[in-house]
Amino acid sequence: MASQNPPGKNVPNGQRLEALGAAVNRRLSSKNVRPGTNPRGRRSRARWGRIVVFSVLGLVVVLILGVVGDYYYLGSKIHRTHINTLQSANGPENILLVGSTDRCALKVQNKAYGLCQDGVNGINSDIVMIVHVNPATRQLALLSIPRDLFVPNARQTGANKIDAALYEGPSQLATAIEEDFAIPINHYVELNFDTFANVVNALGGVYMYFPVPIFDAESGLNIPHAGCRLLDGYHALQVVRARHLQIQPTPTNHDFRTWPQEAQSDIARIRRTHEFLRVLATKVASRGLGNPFTDQSLISSVIGSLQVDQNFSENHMISLARDFATANIANVPQLTYPVVEVQDGSLLYQGYDYGDVEFPSQPTGRDTLNTVFDVGTDENSFTYRALPRPDSFKLSVENGSNTTGQAATIASDLAKRGFKIQSIGTRTPNGVANETVVYYGGSPPPLNANWTSPGLAAAQAVLSQLTGPAILGYDPSEVTPGAIVTVQTGNGLGVTIPAKKTTTTSTKSHATTTTTTAPSTGIFSAPTPTNQPLEPYDPRACNAAHDGPAT
């Protein structure tokens, strides 16, 4: 094939484009189709429309690869990583999407991110999102898990922030989410700084409107003037990584060192990331994908640094894109797991200072999971079968807080809900601020098979009745002998009073309101909302022609 490059001008990825064109011509010739024609033009455009839907969900970098259904030359370049404990799916699927901070994995070291050779070699997950897809109902939903959420099984050695799990590998992160949140994980997708920046650059950048000047010393974000700005990949990454944002208080104050810093930095960053995904999806849609040169540039920007699990095939990616051809982007929920923050800003746990942390907030957390994953109030999230009856297993309650008599109070309230209380005891508190952990035992998630755990099902039944900072935790050693589940109480724990069920747009029923017996406490902040509106200072979509926010 003769070169298609214009004289005197280098086309990005020119050699790969020529190889791709030759492969396409050979394929067309084998089917007696004249090169340059597209007998499936409408089908190709429809496929890209489906891919745009997933870009809103943060999967743009995966399902843009739907084109590899035609060009397996590119599909063979996807990096595979082996993930243990993945669940098979015969219906709804949960795709774990992770943004890694691994500087040493970057092909080109960038001083702005920190250099691997200078010791910046920590591996955490800046972004932890789960995309739920249900081909049968054509439903999509996205759940963000705050990176500072403190969970019992983040590390193989025990509790830590959820973002610390990735240090021990993607399998550990997937397993921690399954064990502590009861969320089955079917597929895994990991991006790094390069993947993100390259996608934005391949799109020619994105426009965002900044209502006021803002600054973030750690991410490098510096917006000295309000207005609509074109962001390349490097500066877009500064926006979504900003979690120490300072906002100009008055138009006359230009010294960012004196600007106040926003609260709830972790949650605020998720809010801005969700908005950026909407902006990115709009840019993908407006690009008019279909030109083989520009499509190749976009795809090539992703493949080099994208990792997916060993079971996520190109054919399956295409199948998902096809299933959601009619999905309405405006109706796709992007929710955040609700949390409470430790008021003094630091957690001392078992003698170690973990800094800023958040605890899961119930019952809103459990209700949010039920909504995103379309699980009924009384259903097991792994099997969609009914949870065990409260009187069908034994339960122990251990006081792990600094509140005298708390275990007896909680045990009494649970007994009124029908639970069989085996014993009541006391454990040494881990610190001043403690979350409640519903411990269960049994076999851990198997490496290569679906997890069916009676202990997890019983623990879910108990957690559904609790309010306050509480979470599940797999650890047989923490379960009182003779019991199936042990509730280790923490600060601010209460038990729900039965709530009236309502029917949502799905056929499942979810609890909407509860009353709690939890005592008031000044240790934690108020629970964060699951769907936060943008703050007046947050960047948002804009119309470059009018230099103002999009209407």
C-alpha positions as CSV (number, residue, x, y, z in Angstrom):
1,M,0.0,0.0,0.0
2,A,1.4,3.4,-0.9
3,S,1.9,5.9,1.8
4,Q,-1.1,8.2,2.5
5,N,0.9,10.8,4.3
6,P,0.7,14.3,2.7
7,P,4.1,15.4,1.4
8,G,6.2,17.2,4.0
9,K,3.8,16.4,6.9
10,N,4.1,13.5,9.4
11,V,0.9,11.9,10.4
12,P,0.9,10.5,14.0
13,N,1.3,6.7,14.0
14,G,1.7,6.7,10.2
15,Q,3.3,3.3,9.9
16,R,0.7,1.7,12.1
17,L,-2.1,3.4,10.2
18,E,-0.7,2.1,6.9
19,A,-0.5,-1.4,8.4
20,L,-4.0,-1.1,9.6
21,G,-5.2,0.1,6.2
22,A,-3.5,-2.8,4.4
23,A,-5.2,-5.3,6.8
24,V,-8.5,-3.7,6.2
25,N,-8.1,-3.9,2.4
26,R,-7.1,-7.5,2.6
27,R,-10.1,-8.2,4.7
28,L,-12.4,-6.4,2.3
29,S,-10.8,-8.0,-0.8
30,S,-11.5,-11.5,0.8
31,K,-15.1,-10.6,0.9
32,N,-15.2,-9.1,-2.7
33,V,-15.9,-5.6,-1.3
34,R,-14.3,-2.7,-3.1
35,P,-11.8,-0.8,-0.9
36,G,-13.0,2.6,0.0
37,T,-16.6,1.6,0.4
38,N,-18.4,0.8,3.7
39,P,-21.2,-1.7,3.3
40,R,-21.9,-1.4,7.1
41,G,-21.6,2.4,7.4
42,R,-24.8,2.8,9.4
43,R,-23.8,-0.1,11.7
44,S,-20.4,1.4,12.2
45,R,-21.9,4.8,13.2
46,A,-24.3,3.0,15.6
47,R,-21.5,1.2,17.2
48,W,-19.7,4.4,18.0
49,G,-22.9,5.8,19.4
50,R,-23.1,3.0,21.8
51,I,-19.5,3.5,22.8
52,V,-20.3,7.1,23.7
53,V,-22.7,5.9,26.3
54,F,-19.9,4.1,28.1
55,S,-17.6,7.1,28.0
56,V,-20.0,8.8,30.4
57,L,-19.5,5.9,32.8
58,G,-15.7,6.2,32.7
59,L,-15.3,3.3,30.3
60,V,-14.6,5.4,27.2
61,V,-11.0,4.0,27.3
62,V,-12.4,0.5,27.1
63,L,-15.3,0.5,24.8
64,I,-13.7,2.8,22.3
65,L,-11.9,-0.5,21.7
66,G,-15.2,-1.8,20.2
67,V,-13.6,-1.1,16.9
68,V,-11.2,-4.0,17.5
69,G,-14.1,-6.1,16.4
70,D,-13.1,-5.1,12.9
71,Y,-9.4,-4.6,13.6
72,Y,-8.1,-7.5,15.7
73,Y,-4.6,-6.1,14.9
74,L,-5.4,-3.6,17.7
75,G,-7.2,-6.0,20.0
76,S,-4.0,-8.1,20.3
77,K,-2.2,-5.1,21.8
78,I,-4.5,-4.9,24.9
79,H,-2.6,-5.7,28.1
80,R,-4.1,-8.5,30.2
81,T,-3.6,-8.9,34.0
82,H,-4.7,-11.9,36.0
83,I,-7.3,-11.1,38.6
84,N,-8.3,-13.7,41.2
85,T,-11.8,-14.1,42.7
86,L,-13.6,-12.7,39.6
87,Q,-17.3,-13.8,39.5
88,S,-18.8,-15.2,36.3
89,A,-21.9,-13.4,35.1
90,N,-25.0,-14.8,33.4
91,G,-26.8,-11.5,33.5
92,P,-25.9,-8.2,35.3
93,E,-22.2,-7.4,35.4
94,N,-20.0,-5.2,37.6
95,I,-16.9,-3.7,36.0
96,L,-14.2,-2.4,38.5
97,L,-12.6,0.7,37.0
98,V,-9.4,1.8,38.7
99,G,-7.1,4.8,38.2
100,S,-3.6,3.9,39.3
101,T,-0.9,6.2,40.7
102,D,1.9,3.9,39.6
103,R,4.6,6.3,38.3
104,C,7.0,3.5,37.6
105,A,4.6,2.0,35.0
106,L,4.6,5.2,32.9
107,K,6.5,4.9,29.6
108,V,7.8,8.4,29.9
109,Q,8.6,9.8,33.3
110,N,7.0,13.2,34.1
111,K,8.5,15.3,36.9
112,A,5.1,16.9,37.5
113,Y,3.7,13.5,38.6
114,G,6.8,12.6,40.7
115,L,9.6,10.5,39.4
116,C,10.0,6.8,40.0
117,Q,13.8,7.1,40.2
118,D,13.3,9.7,42.9
119,G,11.4,7.2,45.1
120,V,7.9,8.2,44.1
121,N,7.0,4.5,43.7
122,G,3.8,4.1,45.7
123,I,0.9,2.4,44.1
124,N,-2.6,3.5,45.1
125,S,-5.9,3.8,43.4
126,D,-6.8,7.5,42.8
127,I,-10.1,6.4,41.3
128,V,-12.3,3.4,42.3
129,M,-15.5,3.1,40.3
130,I,-17.8,0.3,39.6
131,V,-19.9,0.3,36.5
132,H,-23.0,-1.9,36.7
133,V,-24.5,-3.1,33.4
134,N,-27.7,-5.1,33.0
135,P,-28.2,-6.3,29.4
136,A,-31.6,-7.7,30.2
137,T,-33.1,-4.4,31.3
138,R,-30.6,-2.0,29.5
139,Q,-29.8,-0.4,32.8
140,L,-26.5,1.3,33.5
141,A,-25.2,2.9,36.7
142,L,-21.9,4.0,38.2
143,L,-20.8,3.9,41.8
144,S,-17.7,5.8,43.0
145,I,-16.0,4.6,46.2
146,P,-14.0,7.3,48.0
147,R,-10.3,6.5,48.1
148,D,-10.0,7.4,51.8
149,L,-12.7,5.0,52.9
150,F,-11.4,2.8,55.8
151,V,-12.3,-0.8,55.4
152,P,-11.3,-4.1,57.3
153,N,-9.8,-6.0,54.4
154,A,-8.0,-3.4,52.3
155,R,-4.7,-5.2,52.9
156,Q,-4.0,-8.9,53.4
157,T,-2.8,-7.9,56.9
158,G,-6.1,-6.1,57.7
159,A,-7.6,-2.7,57.8
160,N,-6.5,0.3,55.7
161,K,-7.8,2.9,53.3
162,I,-9.4,1.3,50.2
163,D,-6.9,3.0,47.9
164,A,-4.1,1.2,49.7
165,A,-5.3,-2.2,48.5
166,L,-3.8,-1.7,45.0
167,Y,-0.3,-1.8,46.5
168,E,-0.8,-5.5,46.9
169,G,-2.1,-5.9,43.4
170,P,-5.4,-5.6,41.6
171,S,-6.6,-9.0,42.9
172,Q,-6.4,-7.7,46.5
173,L,-8.5,-4.6,45.6
174,A,-11.2,-6.7,43.8
175,T,-11.3,-9.1,46.7
176,A,-11.5,-6.3,49.3
177,I,-14.5,-4.8,47.5
178,E,-16.2,-8.2,47.4
179,E,-15.5,-9.0,51.1
180,D,-16.3,-5.6,52.7
181,F,-19.0,-4.3,50.4
182,A,-20.6,-7.5,49.1
183,I,-20.2,-6.3,45.6
184,P,-19.4,-9.1,43.1
185,I,-16.7,-8.1,40.6
186,N,-16.9,-9.6,37.1
187,H,-14.3,-7.6,35.2
188,Y,-11.4,-5.3,35.9
189,V,-10.1,-2.2,34.0
190,E,-7.0,-0.2,35.1
191,L,-5.8,3.2,33.7
192,N,-2.8,5.2,34.7
193,F,-1.9,8.9,34.2
194,D,-0.7,8.3,30.6
195,T,-4.0,6.6,29.6
196,F,-6.1,9.5,30.8
197,A,-3.9,12.2,29.4
198,N,-3.5,10.5,26.0
199,V,-7.2,10.0,25.5
200,V,-7.8,13.8,26.2
201,N,-5.0,14.7,23.8
202,A,-6.3,12.3,21.1
203,L,-9.6,14.2,21.3
204,G,-7.9,17.5,20.8
205,G,-8.5,18.5,24.4
206,V,-11.7,19.4,26.2
207,Y,-13.3,22.8,27.1
208,M,-14.3,23.5,30.7
209,Y,-15.6,26.6,32.3
210,F,-14.0,27.9,35.6
211,P,-16.4,30.3,37.4
212,V,-13.7,31.7,39.7
213,P,-9.9,31.4,40.0
214,I,-8.8,28.2,41.8
215,F,-5.5,26.6,42.8
216,D,-4.2,23.2,44.0
217,A,-0.6,23.0,45.0
218,E,-0.5,19.2,44.9
219,S,-2.1,18.5,41.6
220,G,-0.5,21.6,40.0
221,L,-3.9,23.1,39.0
222,N,-3.6,26.9,38.6
223,I,-6.5,28.9,37.1
224,P,-5.7,32.6,37.6
225,H,-8.7,33.9,35.7
226,A,-12.4,32.8,35.3
227,G,-13.5,31.7,31.9
228,C,-13.8,28.8,29.4
229,R,-10.4,27.1,28.9
230,L,-9.2,24.4,26.5
231,L,-7.6,21.6,28.6
232,D,-5.0,19.2,27.2
233,G,-4.4,15.8,28.8
234,Y,-1.9,17.2,31.3
235,H,-4.1,20.0,32.6
236,A,-7.3,17.8,32.5
237,L,-5.5,15.4,34.8
238,Q,-4.8,18.3,37.2
239,V,-8.5,19.0,37.4
240,V,-9.6,15.5,38.2
241,R,-6.7,14.9,40.7
242,A,-7.3,18.1,42.6
243,R,-8.3,17.3,46.2
244,H,-6.7,20.3,48.0
245,L,-8.5,23.0,46.1
246,Q,-8.2,26.6,47.2
247,I,-10.8,29.1,45.9
248,Q,-10.4,32.8,45.4
249,P,-12.6,34.5,48.1
250,T,-12.9,37.9,46.5
251,P,-12.0,39.3,43.0
252,T,-9.3,41.6,44.5
253,N,-7.4,38.8,46.3
254,H,-4.8,37.4,43.9
255,D,-2.6,35.7,46.5
256,F,-3.6,32.1,46.3
257,R,-1.6,31.4,49.5
258,T,-4.3,33.2,51.4
259,W,-7.3,31.5,49.7
260,P,-9.5,29.2,51.8
261,Q,-9.4,25.4,51.1
262,E,-12.6,23.5,50.4
263,A,-13.8,20.8,52.8
264,Q,-14.5,17.1,52.0
265,S,-11.6,17.1,49.5
266,D,-12.0,13.4,48.6
267,I,-15.7,13.7,48.0
268,A,-15.3,16.9,46.1
269,R,-12.8,15.4,43.7
270,I,-15.3,12.6,42.9
271,R,-17.9,15.3,42.2
272,R,-15.6,17.0,39.7
273,T,-14.5,13.7,38.1
274,H,-18.2,12.8,37.4
275,E,-18.6,16.2,35.7
276,F,-15.5,15.7,33.7
277,L,-16.7,12.4,32.4
278,R,-19.9,14.1,31.2
279,V,-17.8,16.7,29.4
280,L,-15.6,14.0,27.9
281,A,-18.6,12.0,26.7
282,T,-19.9,15.1,24.9
283,K,-16.5,15.6,23.2
284,V,-16.5,12.0,22.1
285,A,-20.0,12.3,20.6
286,S,-19.2,15.6,18.8
287,R,-16.0,14.2,17.3
288,G,-18.0,12.2,14.8
289,L,-16.0,9.1,15.1
290,G,-15.7,7.1,11.9
291,N,-12.6,8.5,10.2
292,P,-10.0,5.7,10.3
293,F,-7.1,8.0,10.8
294,T,-8.6,9.8,13.8
295,D,-10.1,6.7,15.2
296,Q,-6.7,5.0,15.1
297,S,-5.1,7.9,16.9
298,L,-7.7,7.7,19.7
299,I,-7.5,3.9,20.1
300,S,-3.7,3.9,20.0
301,S,-3.6,6.4,22.8
302,V,-5.4,3.9,25.0
303,I,-4.0,0.5,24.2
304,G,-0.4,1.1,25.4
305,S,-1.2,1.6,29.0
306,L,-4.6,0.0,29.5
307,Q,-5.0,-3.2,31.5
308,V,-8.0,-5.4,31.6
309,D,-8.6,-8.8,33.3
310,Q,-7.9,-12.1,31.6
311,N,-11.6,-12.7,30.8
312,F,-12.5,-9.4,29.3
313,S,-12.4,-10.2,25.6
314,E,-12.8,-7.8,22.6
315,N,-15.9,-9.7,21.6
316,H,-17.5,-9.1,25.0
317,M,-16.7,-5.4,24.9
318,I,-18.4,-5.2,21.5
319,S,-21.4,-7.2,22.9
320,L,-21.8,-4.8,25.8
321,A,-21.7,-1.8,23.4
322,R,-24.3,-3.4,21.2
323,D,-26.6,-4.2,24.1
324,F,-26.7,-0.5,25.2
325,A,-27.3,1.1,21.8
326,T,-30.5,2.9,23.1
327,A,-29.3,3.9,26.5
328,N,-30.1,7.5,27.5
329,I,-27.0,9.2,28.8
330,A,-29.0,11.7,30.8
331,N,-30.7,8.9,32.8
332,V,-27.5,7.1,33.8
333,P,-26.9,7.6,37.6
334,Q,-23.4,8.5,38.8
335,L,-23.5,7.9,42.6
336,T,-20.9,8.1,45.4
337,Y,-20.9,5.8,48.4
338,P,-22.0,7.9,51.4
339,V,-19.4,8.4,54.2
340,V,-18.8,10.3,57.4
341,E,-15.5,11.9,58.1
342,V,-13.6,11.8,61.4
343,Q,-14.0,15.4,62.7
344,D,-10.5,15.9,63.9
345,G,-9.2,14.9,60.5
346,S,-7.0,12.0,61.5
347,L,-7.6,8.4,62.5
348,L,-5.4,6.7,65.2
349,Y,-6.0,2.9,64.7
350,Q,-4.1,0.3,66.6
351,G,-1.3,2.7,67.3
352,Y,-0.9,4.0,63.7
353,D,-2.0,7.4,62.4
354,Y,-3.8,6.9,59.1
355,G,-4.5,10.7,58.5
356,D,-7.7,11.7,56.8
357,V,-10.2,8.9,56.7
358,E,-13.9,8.2,56.0
359,F,-16.2,5.6,57.3
360,P,-19.2,4.0,55.4
361,S,-22.5,5.5,56.5
362,Q,-25.6,3.3,57.0
363,P,-28.4,2.8,56.1
364,T,-27.7,5.1,53.1
365,G,-24.7,3.1,52.0
366,R,-26.6,-0.1,51.8
367,D,-29.6,1.6,50.1
368,T,-27.2,3.1,47.5
369,L,-25.7,-0.3,46.7
370,N,-29.2,-1.7,46.3
371,T,-30.1,1.0,43.9
372,V,-27.0,0.9,41.8
373,F,-26.9,-2.9,41.5
374,D,-30.7,-3.3,41.5
375,V,-30.7,-5.5,44.5
376,G,-33.9,-5.8,46.6
377,T,-33.8,-4.8,50.3
378,D,-34.0,-8.4,51.4
379,E,-31.8,-9.9,48.7
380,N,-28.2,-11.2,48.6
381,S,-26.2,-9.0,46.3
382,F,-24.2,-12.0,45.1
383,T,-27.0,-14.3,44.2
384,Y,-30.2,-12.1,44.1
385,R,-31.8,-14.6,46.4
386,A,-33.5,-13.9,49.7
387,L,-31.3,-13.2,52.7
388,P,-31.5,-15.7,55.6
389,R,-34.2,-15.1,58.2
390,P,-32.9,-13.3,61.3
391,D,-33.8,-16.3,63.5
392,S,-31.9,-18.8,61.3
393,F,-28.4,-18.1,62.6
394,K,-26.6,-17.1,65.8
395,L,-25.3,-13.6,66.3
396,S,-22.9,-12.2,68.9
397,V,-22.4,-8.5,69.8
398,E,-19.0,-7.2,71.1
399,N,-18.6,-3.6,72.4
400,G,-15.7,-2.2,70.4
401,S,-16.5,1.5,71.2
402,N,-15.9,3.7,74.1
403,T,-19.7,3.8,75.0
404,T,-20.5,1.9,78.2
405,G,-23.3,-0.7,77.7
406,Q,-23.5,-0.2,74.0
407,A,-23.3,-4.0,73.2
408,A,-26.3,-4.8,75.4
409,T,-28.4,-2.0,73.9
410,I,-27.6,-3.0,70.3
411,A,-28.2,-6.7,71.1
412,S,-31.6,-5.9,72.6
413,D,-32.6,-3.9,69.6
414,L,-31.5,-6.7,67.2
415,A,-33.4,-9.2,69.3
416,K,-36.5,-7.2,68.8
417,R,-35.9,-7.5,65.0
418,G,-35.9,-11.3,65.4
419,F,-32.2,-12.1,65.6
420,K,-30.9,-14.9,67.8
421,I,-28.3,-13.3,70.2
422,Q,-25.8,-15.9,71.3
423,S,-23.6,-13.7,73.5
424,I,-22.6,-10.2,74.5
425,G,-19.1,-9.1,75.2
426,T,-16.5,-6.3,75.2
427,R,-13.3,-5.7,73.1
428,T,-10.6,-3.2,73.5
429,P,-11.4,-0.2,71.3
430,N,-9.0,0.4,68.4
431,G,-8.9,4.1,69.0
432,V,-11.1,7.1,69.8
433,A,-13.1,6.9,66.6
434,N,-14.3,3.5,65.5
435,E,-16.6,2.1,62.8
436,T,-18.8,-0.9,63.4
437,V,-17.7,-4.0,61.6
438,V,-20.0,-6.9,60.9
439,Y,-17.6,-9.8,60.9
440,Y,-18.3,-13.1,59.3
441,G,-16.4,-16.3,58.5
442,G,-16.5,-19.3,56.3
443,S,-14.4,-19.9,53.2
444,P,-12.9,-16.8,51.4
445,P,-13.7,-16.0,47.8
446,P,-12.3,-18.8,45.6
447,L,-9.6,-18.0,43.1
448,N,-11.4,-19.4,40.1
449,A,-15.1,-19.9,41.0
450,N,-18.1,-18.0,42.1
451,W,-18.4,-17.3,45.8
452,T,-21.3,-18.8,47.7
453,S,-21.0,-17.8,51.3
454,P,-23.7,-18.4,54.0
455,G,-21.6,-16.2,56.3
456,L,-21.7,-13.2,53.9
457,A,-25.4,-13.6,53.4
458,A,-26.0,-13.6,57.1
459,A,-23.7,-10.6,57.6
460,Q,-25.7,-8.7,54.9
461,A,-28.9,-9.5,56.8
462,V,-27.4,-7.9,59.9
463,L,-25.9,-4.9,58.2
464,S,-29.3,-4.1,56.6
465,Q,-30.6,-3.3,60.2
466,L,-27.8,-1.0,61.3
467,T,-27.3,2.7,61.2
468,G,-24.2,4.8,61.6
469,P,-20.6,4.1,60.5
470,A,-20.7,0.4,59.7
471,I,-19.3,-2.1,57.1
472,L,-18.9,-5.8,56.5
473,G,-15.6,-7.6,57.2
474,Y,-14.5,-11.1,56.3
475,D,-12.3,-12.5,59.1
476,P,-13.1,-15.9,60.7
477,S,-10.8,-15.1,63.6
478,E,-13.0,-12.1,64.7
479,V,-16.2,-14.2,64.8
480,T,-17.1,-15.4,68.3
481,P,-17.0,-19.2,68.5
482,G,-20.5,-20.7,68.0
483,A,-21.8,-17.6,66.1
484,I,-22.1,-17.1,62.4
485,V,-21.8,-13.3,62.6
486,T,-20.2,-11.0,65.2
487,V,-21.1,-7.3,65.4
488,Q,-18.1,-5.4,66.8
489,T,-19.7,-2.1,67.7
490,G,-18.3,1.4,67.0
491,N,-19.2,5.0,67.7
492,G,-22.6,6.2,66.6
493,L,-24.2,2.8,66.0
494,G,-27.9,2.3,66.0
495,V,-30.5,-0.2,64.9
496,T,-33.3,0.7,62.4
497,I,-37.0,0.7,63.1
498,P,-38.9,-1.0,60.2
499,A,-39.4,1.4,57.3
500,K,-42.3,1.3,54.8
501,K,-41.1,-0.1,51.5
502,T,-41.7,1.7,48.2
503,T,-41.5,0.5,44.7
504,T,-38.9,2.2,42.4
505,T,-38.8,2.2,38.7
506,S,-37.5,-1.3,38.8
507,T,-39.4,-4.3,40.1
508,K,-37.3,-4.4,43.3
509,S,-38.2,-2.7,46.5
510,H,-35.7,-0.6,48.5
511,A,-35.9,0.9,51.9
512,T,-36.2,4.7,51.7
513,T,-36.3,6.0,55.2
514,T,-35.3,4.6,58.6
515,T,-35.4,5.8,62.2
516,T,-32.4,5.0,64.4
517,T,-31.6,4.4,68.0
518,A,-28.0,5.7,67.5
519,P,-26.9,8.3,70.1
520,S,-25.7,11.7,68.8
521,T,-21.9,12.0,68.5
522,G,-19.5,14.8,67.7
523,I,-16.8,12.5,66.5
524,F,-18.1,12.3,62.9
525,S,-19.3,14.8,60.3
526,A,-22.8,14.5,58.7
527,P,-23.1,11.8,56.1
528,T,-22.2,12.9,52.6
529,P,-24.9,12.9,49.8
530,T,-24.8,10.1,47.2
531,N,-25.3,12.6,44.3
532,Q,-23.7,15.9,44.9
533,P,-24.5,19.0,42.8
534,L,-21.6,21.1,41.6
535,E,-20.4,23.8,43.9
536,P,-20.4,27.4,42.5
537,Y,-16.6,27.2,42.1
538,D,-16.4,23.8,40.4
539,P,-15.4,23.6,36.7
540,R,-18.1,22.5,34.3
541,A,-19.0,22.2,30.6
542,C,-18.8,25.3,28.6
543,N,-19.3,26.7,25.1
544,A,-16.0,27.9,23.8
545,A,-17.6,30.2,21.3
546,H,-19.3,32.2,24.1
547,D,-16.7,31.8,26.8
548,G,-19.3,30.8,29.3
549,P,-20.9,27.7,30.9
550,A,-23.0,25.5,28.7
551,T,-26.7,26.0,28.9
